[in-house]
Structures are given as structure tokens and as C-alpha cells.
Amino acid sequence: MKRINKIKLPDKPGVYLFKKNKKILYIGKATSLHNRVRSYMSPRLFDIRGPLVEKMVEESDSVDWTTTDSVLEAIILEAALIKKHLPKYNTDGKSDKSWNYVCLTKDKLPQIVLEREHRLNFKKTNFRSCYGPFPHGGELKEAIKIIRKIFPFLDDQSKNYLEFYRQINMAPDLDDAKMYKENIKNIKLFFQGKKKRILQNLQKEMRSYVVAREFEKAGEKKRQIFALKHINDVALLKYPYPASPYIGGGAKGGGGRIEAYDIAHLSGQNMVGVMTVVEDREVKKSEYKKFKIRTQKNINDIGALVEILERRLAHAEWNYPNLIVIDGGLGQKNAIKNIIEKAGLKIRVVSVVKDERHKPKDILGDEKIIKEHKSAILLANSEAHRFAIAYHKKIRGKNFLP
């Protein structure tokens, strides 16, 4: 794959395909094909992306790509190609629970909802059609917001928030079933990658409304045409894979990516876990994650930590950290270190020991790393504790409702 460095990749959004003997091994999407594909040539790929990605690159002998007009369209195309080809490195280690789908209900005025694959097996009869799989849930939610601004639609929360949606111009006109169904038809075409056909439909619909002297509706079609030609997907630009600095090897004053984990429960009930992120000494709340503990029924903080780390490491599409911070002593630290080693990763682990008032008393781990990054470690740990308590209270409150 050394010859990738000689390929002139476009600085445009699109989808790239790593291949071996013309067989697709991996499909990904990029804000900039030039930057993304070249990032796979990093000499520190193992540390940044882990052993699975490094193995994929070593196995590949070529890379192809397709440009798109926007990041949003790259996300749609990526999902369609993954569904069609089921590449080895997109599906290995990815549980059904991790895939996301966009589904249309069979209602008279169809709703558009997001579903996980494992739930589709039980609810598929409720849906007219589904589109996916989409690897990244957060990214998909942002994409849906953008699509909704172009083609307003109902979702499973619309009854509660319809007035709010109206105020921000994202609500459909429920008094006009014809226009609503036109929106749904165009959304389906968008998820099929048929933007040109949508534009043709919109032009035709606009002309018919002009002939009927329904100028307000014609104006709405004109707005949709403009929005579709000038998709504003700035919100999606925060999702591309960035080049991370390294703990002990980045710029002076930097801290690389630190992930902190904590558990919260009340006598073993409503047990939850969280992941928080501090990067270059700044919290990254958009990358925080929540976990409902599935395997531990009693008070077992170590078992719960092991579960959320195993689930987290199954997401190779999430940026790997340079350092992991956990709450606890040697037992917790060694258990997590063992999980990381079994995964074939090289990620340092430190643990924050608390006193009887739950204040940091000591940090266990590499002394050099602790000395250089103590403030970032404590910040990540504090955020994890706060986030875990808040999430636990929310879950506990829901479970106590009649």
C-alpha cells in the first residue's frame, strides 16, 4: 500500500474502498478523501487505530474512491455500499446491536425513526422500508436533522414536540397529506442515492403548483430545490477521524486523547457506566458515551467496568485513546489492563484512588505520565464521576415512575 502516497486523491467528500485482488475489504466515508486515506499511511497507525485497522491496511493492495457533493451524501453512499458488499473489516467484531437503520413506518402519514438492528428482528412488521446499516449513531442523528430541514417529517417524538418543530421550521404540514407524502417519497429517494431524480421531481411539483396558482406551495418546493443543491452539513464536519497527538509524544502542553470510565448504582440496582473524553486538556462532551450494565446483577464494579470496556473496544470506528483512566484501585486497574492486552492494543491505564469522602487520594500507573498529565487525568475522572451520577439518577427516576 505504499503507492497510496503517490495517488492524487481529491480534497472532497466521498467514499473510499480498500481492496485485495479486487475484493472489497473495508468501506469508509470521508470529509476529505485526500486527508482520510492518507491517514492510513501513518507510521503509528497501530497506536492510533488499533491492530484490526493496521491488519486491514497491510492486507490491502489497492484503494478506490467515489466523490460526492456533500458529507451527507457520503454517509448515505457508505451505508448502501456496506449493505451491498458486507466487507470483512466493516462487519468483523461488529455486533448487530451496533448497526443503525433509518426506517419508515406503515402509518397513513409515515413516521421516520431510527432503530438498532437487533430491535428490527422483532419490529420489522411495523416498517414499510429500512435504510442502512449506518456505523455511527451520532453522525446519523445529525444527518437526519439536516434532511429534516429540507423535507419535514414526523418521528416517534413528534406528538410531544410538534409545536417546537413548527417554531424551528422543521414540522410537516399535516393538513396537506399530498405534500407530506411527496416529502416522504423524496426522503426515500435520497436514502437510495437518487438526488438527481429528487431534483427532477421537485421541479415538476413546483411547476404543477404554479399552474394551480398555489404559490406558497410552489415556493416551498423552490426552497427544497435550493436546500438540496446547497446542503449545509457543517454539523457533520466534527465527525471525521482526526490525527491524534500521543501521550508523552505530542506537542508540549498537549495531552492526547484521554478516556475516563466510571460506574454508578444504588446497592447494585440501576447500574450504569459512562465514558468521558478529554483531548488536549479540553473536555469533548459530544463524544461522551452511556452504558446500561447488562451482565452484572449484583454489586460488582470491576465486572461492570470490564463489560463497558469490552463494549467500547468493539467500536473500532471510535478513536482509540492514548490513555484510559478508571476509578478504583489495583484490582480495577489490572482488570482493565488485561482486557486491553487481550484486544492486542497498546493503551496505558491509570486508576484514581479516592478517600472516604470520595476525593482523589492517589493515582496508580506510570509515574511519568501521571506527572505530565495529572490535571487532565483528574479532569477526565471528575467528569466521569459527575456524568455517571447524573445518568444513574435519570435512569433511577424513570424506573420509579408509575
Kinemage of the C-alpha trace (Angstrom):
@kinemage 1
@onewidth
@group {chain A} dominant
@subgroup {mainchain}
@vectorlist {calphas} color= white
{ca met a 1} P 0.000 0.000 0.000
{ca lys a 2} L 2.988 2.325 -0.141
{ca arg a 3} L 1.831 3.522 -3.549
{ca ile a 4} L -1.156 5.287 -1.946
{ca asn a 5} L 1.233 8.121 -1.152
{ca lys a 6} L 1.632 8.656 -4.903
{ca ile a 7} L -2.104 8.712 -5.640
{ca lys a 8} L -3.617 12.159 -6.112
{ca leu a 9} L -6.753 11.885 -4.008
{ca pro a 10} L -9.294 14.732 -4.263
{ca asp a 11} L -9.846 17.052 -1.309
{ca lys a 12} L -13.588 16.370 -1.485
{ca pro a 13} L -16.176 14.337 0.454
{ca gly a 14} L -16.744 10.784 -0.658
{ca val a 15} L -16.409 7.075 -0.003
{ca tyr a 16} L -13.218 5.015 -0.170
{ca leu a 17} L -12.787 1.250 -0.574
{ca phe a 18} L -9.742 -0.760 0.495
{ca lys a 19} L -9.369 -3.867 -1.689
{ca lys a 20} L -7.341 -7.037 -2.089
{ca asn a 21} L -7.395 -8.716 -5.510
{ca lys a 22} L -10.392 -6.501 -6.371
{ca lys a 23} L -12.322 -7.842 -3.353
{ca ile a 24} L -13.554 -5.092 -1.022
{ca leu a 25} L -12.108 -5.386 2.488
{ca tyr a 26} L -13.318 -2.135 4.011
{ca ile a 27} L -15.581 0.797 3.115
{ca gly a 28} L -15.371 4.196 4.774
{ca lys a 29} L -16.545 7.737 4.176
{ca ala a 30} L -14.573 10.953 4.419
{ca thr a 31} L -14.994 14.688 4.655
{ca ser a 32} L -11.760 14.889 2.651
{ca leu a 33} L -10.742 11.775 0.736
{ca his a 34} L -7.213 13.171 0.430
{ca asn a 35} L -6.713 13.552 4.189
{ca arg a 36} L -8.595 10.450 5.303
{ca val a 37} L -6.975 7.882 3.038
{ca arg a 38} L -3.505 9.298 3.646
{ca ser a 39} L -4.095 8.992 7.412
{ca tyr a 40} L -3.968 5.203 6.952
{ca met a 41} L -0.336 5.580 5.906
{ca ser a 42} L 0.718 6.891 9.339
{ca pro a 43} L 3.737 5.015 10.779
{ca arg a 44} L 1.836 4.971 14.087
{ca leu a 45} L -1.374 3.518 12.666
{ca phe a 46} L -1.364 0.704 15.251
{ca asp a 47} L -1.371 3.158 18.160
{ca ile a 48} L -3.961 5.452 16.596
{ca arg a 49} L -6.464 2.971 15.155
{ca gly a 50} L -5.542 -0.389 16.668
{ca pro a 51} L -4.490 -3.806 15.319
{ca leu a 52} L -7.595 -4.506 13.217
{ca val a 53} L -7.164 -1.395 11.060
{ca glu a 54} L -3.418 -1.965 10.749
{ca lys a 55} L -4.057 -5.550 9.606
{ca met a 56} L -6.616 -4.343 7.041
{ca val a 57} L -4.163 -1.847 5.535
{ca glu a 58} L -1.373 -4.448 5.374
{ca glu a 59} L -3.715 -6.896 3.653
{ca ser a 60} L -4.931 -4.372 1.049
{ca asp a 61} L -3.280 -3.928 -2.336
{ca ser a 62} L -5.371 -1.055 -3.750
{ca val a 63} L -7.853 1.663 -2.874
{ca asp a 64} L -10.741 3.082 -4.906
{ca trp a 65} L -12.968 6.027 -4.166
{ca thr a 66} L -16.089 7.885 -5.264
{ca thr a 67} L -16.600 11.594 -4.642
{ca thr a 68} L -19.939 13.034 -3.503
{ca asp a 69} L -21.375 16.551 -3.461
{ca ser a 70} L -21.576 16.601 0.345
{ca val a 71} L -20.600 14.741 3.517
{ca leu a 72} L -24.271 13.877 3.994
{ca glu a 73} L -24.370 12.059 0.663
{ca ala a 74} L -21.126 10.270 1.541
{ca ile a 75} L -22.806 8.894 4.680
{ca ile a 76} L -25.752 7.607 2.626
{ca leu a 77} L -23.484 6.050 -0.018
{ca glu a 78} L -21.277 4.406 2.623
{ca ala a 79} L -24.303 2.662 4.169
{ca ala a 80} L -25.589 1.481 0.775
{ca leu a 81} L -22.201 0.022 -0.192
{ca ile a 82} L -21.714 -1.703 3.174
{ca lys a 83} L -25.146 -3.315 2.796
{ca lys a 84} L -24.354 -4.427 -0.756
{ca his a 85} L -20.843 -5.810 -0.222
{ca leu a 86} L -20.655 -6.673 3.542
{ca pro a 87} L -16.877 -6.083 3.652
{ca lys a 88} L -14.884 -8.210 6.063
{ca tyr a 89} L -13.419 -5.353 8.081
{ca asn a 90} L -16.719 -3.483 8.352
{ca thr a 91} L -18.519 -6.467 9.843
{ca asp a 92} L -15.889 -8.379 11.866
{ca gly a 93} L -16.315 -7.701 15.569
{ca lys a 94} L -19.418 -5.592 14.954
{ca ser a 95} L -22.454 -6.902 16.829
{ca asp a 96} L -25.965 -6.467 15.437
{ca lys a 97} L -26.656 -4.086 18.326
{ca ser a 98} L -24.152 -1.626 16.868
{ca trp a 99} L -25.738 -1.070 13.451
{ca asn a 100} L -28.183 1.799 12.957
{ca tyr a 101} L -31.054 1.968 10.457
{ca val a 102} L -33.479 4.628 9.237
{ca cys a 103} L -36.983 3.157 8.967
{ca leu a 104} L -40.335 4.314 7.561
{ca thr a 105} L -43.461 3.176 9.399
{ca lys a 106} L -46.613 1.872 7.719
{ca asp a 107} L -48.787 4.695 9.078
{ca lys a 108} L -51.063 6.677 6.761
{ca leu a 109} L -48.656 9.565 7.334
{ca pro a 110} L -45.429 7.556 7.743
{ca gln a 111} L -43.007 8.386 10.529
{ca ile a 112} L -39.248 8.179 10.117
{ca val a 113} L -37.486 6.573 13.074
{ca leu a 114} L -34.004 5.350 13.948
{ca glu a 115} L -33.639 1.732 15.017
{ca arg a 116} L -30.894 -0.671 16.062
{ca glu a 117} L -30.637 -3.876 14.054
{ca his a 118} L -31.352 -6.189 16.993
{ca arg a 119} L -34.718 -4.449 17.502
{ca leu a 120} L -35.681 -4.741 13.838
{ca asn a 121} L -35.989 -8.508 14.155
{ca phe a 122} L -38.942 -8.005 16.492
{ca lys a 123} L -40.436 -4.859 14.964
{ca lys a 124} L -39.805 -5.277 11.230
{ca thr a 125} L -43.507 -5.837 10.522
{ca asn a 126} L -44.131 -2.241 11.663
{ca phe a 127} L -41.927 -0.781 8.940
{ca arg a 128} L -42.540 -0.152 5.270
{ca ser a 129} L -38.830 0.064 4.475
{ca cys a 130} L -35.469 0.488 6.207
{ca tyr a 131} L -32.170 2.001 5.056
{ca gly a 132} L -28.713 1.216 6.379
{ca pro a 133} L -26.620 -0.051 8.017
{ca phe a 134} L -25.082 3.161 9.347
{ca pro a 135} L -21.997 2.583 11.536
{ca his a 136} L -22.105 5.816 13.550
{ca gly a 137} L -25.232 6.641 15.552
{ca gly a 138} L -24.324 10.220 16.480
{ca glu a 139} L -23.415 11.053 12.918
{ca leu a 140} L -26.680 9.572 11.632
{ca lys a 141} L -28.725 11.709 14.043
{ca glu a 142} L -27.005 14.839 12.736
{ca ala a 143} L -27.672 13.697 9.156
{ca ile a 144} L -31.364 13.178 9.928
{ca lys a 145} L -31.592 16.733 11.313
{ca ile a 146} L -30.195 18.086 8.042
{ca ile a 147} L -32.591 16.004 5.920
{ca arg a 148} L -35.497 17.093 8.108
{ca lys a 149} L -34.770 20.763 7.437
{ca ile a 150} L -35.136 20.051 3.729
{ca phe a 151} L -38.070 17.612 3.925
{ca pro a 152} L -40.015 17.957 7.227
{ca phe a 153} L -41.381 14.663 8.565
{ca leu a 154} L -42.921 13.051 11.638
{ca asp a 155} L -40.943 10.854 14.022
{ca asp a 156} L -41.833 8.878 17.154
{ca gln a 157} L -41.440 12.046 19.274
{ca ser a 158} L -43.481 14.367 17.071
{ca lys a 159} L -46.677 14.256 19.154
{ca asn a 160} L -44.823 15.706 22.125
{ca tyr a 161} L -42.708 18.231 20.231
{ca leu a 162} L -44.766 19.213 17.179
{ca glu a 163} L -45.149 22.840 18.282
{ca phe a 164} L -41.409 23.081 18.920
{ca tyr a 165} L -40.705 21.691 15.450
{ca arg a 166} L -43.075 24.271 13.956
{ca gln a 167} L -41.190 27.088 15.664
{ca ile a 168} L -37.901 25.999 14.097
{ca asn a 169} L -39.493 25.276 10.693
{ca met a 170} L -38.952 21.518 10.897
{ca ala a 171} L -42.609 20.449 11.205
{ca pro a 172} L -44.541 18.979 8.266
{ca asp a 173} L -47.884 20.407 7.190
{ca leu a 174} L -50.219 17.705 8.474
{ca asp a 175} L -53.199 19.405 6.829
{ca asp a 176} L -51.683 18.702 3.424
{ca ala a 177} L -51.276 14.930 3.123
{ca lys a 178} L -50.225 15.227 -0.529
{ca met a 179} L -47.219 17.440 0.212
{ca tyr a 180} L -46.253 15.301 3.212
{ca lys a 181} L -46.250 12.158 1.069
{ca glu a 182} L -44.147 13.988 -1.515
{ca asn a 183} L -41.606 14.686 1.244
{ca ile a 184} L -41.560 11.018 2.258
{ca lys a 185} L -41.125 9.919 -1.366
{ca asn a 186} L -38.167 12.263 -1.780
{ca ile a 187} L -36.586 11.157 1.505
{ca lys a 188} L -36.770 7.541 0.309
{ca leu a 189} L -35.079 8.531 -2.944
{ca phe a 190} L -32.398 10.404 -1.005
{ca phe a 191} L -31.540 7.289 1.008
{ca gln a 192} L -31.375 5.404 -2.290
{ca gly a 193} L -28.777 7.902 -3.535
{ca lys a 194} L -31.040 9.352 -6.242
{ca lys a 195} L -30.586 13.096 -5.747
{ca lys a 196} L -30.921 13.933 -9.461
{ca arg a 197} L -34.305 12.231 -9.571
{ca ile a 198} L -35.423 14.166 -6.472
{ca leu a 199} L -34.495 17.445 -8.161
{ca gln a 200} L -36.486 16.409 -11.233
{ca asn a 201} L -39.483 15.561 -9.010
{ca leu a 202} L -39.252 18.876 -7.177
{ca gln a 203} L -39.088 20.849 -10.430
{ca lys a 204} L -42.164 19.009 -11.707
{ca glu a 205} L -44.051 19.503 -8.431
{ca met a 206} L -43.146 23.212 -8.348
{ca arg a 207} L -44.457 23.745 -11.885
{ca ser a 208} L -47.721 21.947 -11.096
{ca tyr a 209} L -48.305 24.147 -8.038
{ca val a 210} L -47.583 27.270 -10.119
{ca val a 211} L -50.143 26.166 -12.728
{ca ala a 212} L -52.647 25.595 -9.910
{ca arg a 213} L -51.771 29.089 -8.588
{ca glu a 214} L -50.744 27.594 -5.238
{ca phe a 215} L -47.756 29.881 -4.990
{ca glu a 216} L -46.961 29.229 -1.315
{ca lys a 217} L -46.532 25.520 -2.019
{ca ala a 218} L -44.534 26.290 -5.152
{ca gly a 219} L -42.287 28.480 -3.003
{ca glu a 220} L -41.735 25.577 -0.585
{ca lys a 221} L -40.639 23.365 -3.488
{ca lys a 222} L -38.263 26.097 -4.661
{ca arg a 223} L -36.791 26.245 -1.135
{ca gln a 224} L -36.283 22.477 -1.138
{ca ile a 225} L -34.536 22.602 -4.516
{ca phe a 226} L -32.133 25.263 -3.268
{ca ala a 227} L -31.509 23.411 0.026
{ca leu a 228} L -30.808 20.151 -1.798
{ca lys a 229} L -28.340 21.841 -4.150
{ca his a 230} L -26.616 23.624 -1.257
{ca ile a 231} L -26.670 21.058 1.555
{ca asn a 232} L -25.457 22.684 4.773
{ca asp a 233} L -23.730 19.770 6.507
{ca val a 234} L -21.275 21.745 8.629
{ca ala a 235} L -22.542 19.843 11.701
{ca leu a 236} L -21.116 16.641 10.209
{ca leu a 237} L -17.592 18.038 9.944
{ca lys a 238} L -16.929 17.290 13.638
{ca tyr a 239} L -17.080 13.545 12.928
{ca pro a 240} L -14.079 12.917 10.662
{ca tyr a 241} L -11.247 10.916 12.162
{ca pro a 242} L -8.621 13.398 13.382
{ca ala a 243} L -4.908 12.852 13.713
{ca ser a 244} L -4.337 12.459 17.464
{ca pro a 245} L -1.257 13.536 19.360
{ca tyr a 246} L 0.403 10.960 21.590
{ca ile a 247} L 0.740 10.770 25.334
{ca gly a 248} L 4.324 11.748 26.003
{ca gly a 249} L 4.945 12.317 22.306
{ca gly a 250} L 2.651 15.162 21.281
{ca ala a 251} L 3.143 18.865 21.326
{ca lys a 252} L 4.275 20.390 24.559
{ca gly a 253} L 1.284 21.145 26.733
{ca gly a 254} L -0.949 18.720 24.821
{ca gly a 255} L -2.459 15.617 26.366
{ca gly a 256} L -3.570 13.409 23.516
{ca arg a 257} L -6.910 11.650 23.931
{ca ile a 258} L -7.858 10.501 27.418
{ca glu a 259} L -10.939 8.376 28.127
{ca ala a 260} L -12.246 8.005 31.681
{ca tyr a 261} L -14.729 5.394 32.895
{ca asp a 262} L -16.917 5.211 35.981
{ca ile a 263} L -19.794 3.147 37.355
{ca ala a 264} L -22.849 4.307 39.300
{ca his a 265} L -25.561 2.306 41.076
{ca leu a 266} L -27.585 2.119 44.277
{ca ser a 267} L -26.865 -1.159 46.074
{ca gly a 268} L -26.418 -2.841 42.702
{ca gln a 269} L -29.703 -1.511 41.281
{ca asn a 270} L -29.981 0.502 38.039
{ca met a 271} L -26.263 0.000 37.387
{ca val a 272} L -24.842 2.191 34.635
{ca gly a 273} L -21.433 3.113 33.274
{ca val a 274} L -20.088 6.068 31.341
{ca met a 275} L -17.153 7.120 29.196
{ca thr a 276} L -15.912 10.710 29.122
{ca val a 277} L -13.282 12.208 26.830
{ca val a 278} L -10.614 14.844 27.402
{ca glu a 279} L -8.494 15.746 24.389
{ca asp a 280} L -5.607 18.217 24.575
{ca arg a 281} L -6.837 19.093 28.078
{ca glu a 282} L -10.321 20.026 26.847
{ca val a 283} L -13.500 18.041 27.520
{ca lys a 284} L -15.231 16.628 24.419
{ca lys a 285} L -18.830 16.237 25.594
{ca ser a 286} L -20.044 15.324 22.111
{ca glu a 287} L -18.034 12.089 22.439
{ca tyr a 288} L -19.297 11.034 25.891
{ca lys a 289} L -20.971 7.609 25.963
{ca lys a 290} L -23.516 5.948 28.271
{ca phe a 291} L -23.819 2.230 29.013
{ca lys a 292} L -26.584 0.314 30.770
{ca ile a 293} L -24.876 -2.604 32.502
{ca arg a 294} L -26.254 -5.893 31.155
{ca thr a 295} L -24.173 -8.675 32.702
{ca gln a 296} L -23.853 -7.666 36.373
{ca lys a 297} L -26.863 -8.176 38.637
{ca asn a 298} L -25.082 -7.705 41.968
{ca ile a 299} L -22.589 -5.152 43.307
{ca asn a 300} L -19.575 -5.847 41.092
{ca asp a 301} L -17.873 -2.651 39.984
{ca ile a 302} L -14.941 -4.496 38.406
{ca gly a 303} L -17.253 -6.727 36.379
{ca ala a 304} L -19.214 -3.681 35.232
{ca leu a 305} L -16.023 -1.843 34.207
{ca val a 306} L -14.863 -4.882 32.253
{ca glu a 307} L -18.218 -5.033 30.454
{ca ile a 308} L -18.196 -1.401 29.322
{ca leu a 309} L -14.537 -1.602 28.222
{ca glu a 310} L -15.276 -4.706 26.144
{ca arg a 311} L -18.268 -2.976 24.571
{ca arg a 312} L -16.270 0.188 23.947
{ca leu a 313} L -13.375 -1.675 22.295
{ca ala a 314} L -15.852 -3.358 19.937
{ca his a 315} L -16.307 0.082 18.366
{ca ala a 316} L -13.183 0.344 16.236
{ca glu a 317} L -14.784 3.330 14.481
{ca trp a 318} L -14.412 5.380 17.684
{ca asn a 319} L -10.983 6.963 18.034
{ca tyr a 320} L -8.783 4.918 20.355
{ca pro a 321} L -7.436 6.812 23.373
{ca asn a 322} L -3.813 7.315 24.311
{ca leu a 323} L -4.677 6.835 27.988
{ca ile a 324} L -7.530 5.235 29.937
{ca val a 325} L -8.486 6.499 33.396
{ca ile a 326} L -10.615 4.383 35.721
{ca asp a 327} L -11.966 4.957 39.203
{ca gly a 328} L -10.602 2.498 41.773
{ca gly a 329} L -7.515 0.680 42.939
{ca leu a 330} L -5.157 -2.003 41.660
{ca gly a 331} L -7.971 -4.532 41.156
{ca gln a 332} L -9.825 -2.285 38.732
{ca lys a 333} L -6.619 -1.168 37.018
{ca asn a 334} L -5.325 -4.713 36.448
{ca ala a 335} L -8.703 -5.965 35.190
{ca ile a 336} L -8.881 -3.208 32.564
{ca lys a 337} L -5.223 -3.636 31.620
{ca asn a 338} L -5.908 -7.328 30.996
{ca ile a 339} L -8.860 -6.527 28.680
{ca ile a 340} L -6.727 -4.109 26.665
{ca glu a 341} L -3.871 -6.595 26.308
{ca lys a 342} L -6.277 -9.324 25.161
{ca ala a 343} L -7.541 -6.926 22.483
{ca gly a 344} L -3.967 -6.518 21.243
{ca leu a 345} L -3.906 -2.790 21.987
{ca lys a 346} L -1.181 -0.609 23.460
{ca ile a 347} L -3.087 1.806 25.682
{ca arg a 348} L -1.789 2.969 29.059
{ca val a 349} L -4.093 2.693 32.091
{ca val a 350} L -4.119 4.700 35.312
{ca ser a 351} L -6.535 4.456 38.233
{ca val a 352} L -7.638 7.202 40.593
{ca val a 353} L -7.881 6.078 44.229
{ca lys a 354} L -10.390 8.011 46.359
{ca asp a 355} L -10.528 8.704 50.105
{ca glu a 356} L -13.549 8.175 52.381
{ca arg a 357} L -15.045 11.468 51.129
{ca his a 358} L -14.592 10.296 47.530
{ca lys a 359} L -11.827 12.826 46.895
{ca pro a 360} L -8.741 11.830 44.830
{ca lys a 361} L -6.056 10.468 47.152
{ca asp a 362} L -3.628 8.808 44.759
{ca ile a 363} L -3.137 7.916 41.089
{ca leu a 364} L -1.749 4.489 40.215
{ca gly a 365} L 0.184 3.980 36.992
{ca asp a 366} L 3.175 5.211 35.026
{ca glu a 367} L 4.724 7.980 37.148
{ca lys a 368} L 5.997 9.963 34.159
{ca ile a 369} L 2.572 10.036 32.507
{ca ile a 370} L 0.889 10.941 35.796
{ca lys a 371} L 3.339 13.786 36.414
{ca glu a 372} L 2.928 15.248 32.915
{ca his a 373} L -0.843 14.829 32.650
{ca lys a 374} L -2.150 14.882 36.219
{ca ser a 375} L -4.565 17.778 35.698
{ca ala a 376} L -6.070 16.203 32.547
{ca ile a 377} L -6.355 12.814 34.303
{ca leu a 378} L -8.213 14.340 37.256
{ca leu a 379} L -10.426 16.388 34.932
{ca ala a 380} L -11.429 13.284 32.968
{ca asn a 381} L -12.044 11.332 36.196
{ca ser a 382} L -14.124 14.129 37.703
{ca glu a 383} L -16.208 14.386 34.525
{ca ala a 384} L -16.778 10.619 34.523
{ca his a 385} L -17.961 10.674 38.149
{ca arg a 386} L -20.318 13.618 37.500
{ca phe a 387} L -21.675 12.115 34.284
{ca ala a 388} L -22.204 8.667 35.844
{ca ile a 389} L -24.132 10.090 38.818
{ca ala a 390} L -26.326 12.219 36.540
{ca tyr a 391} L -27.070 9.279 34.224
{ca his a 392} L -27.838 6.969 37.160
{ca lys a 393} L -30.278 9.494 38.656
{ca lys a 394} L -32.023 9.801 35.303
{ca ile a 395} L -32.388 6.014 34.898
{ca arg a 396} L -33.449 5.570 38.519
{ca gly a 397} L -36.067 8.309 38.130
{ca lys a 398} L -37.508 6.656 35.019
{ca asn a 399} L -37.701 3.268 36.744
{ca phe a 400} L -39.510 4.763 39.739
{ca leu a 401} L -42.229 6.326 37.584
{ca pro a 402} L -45.601 4.527 37.846
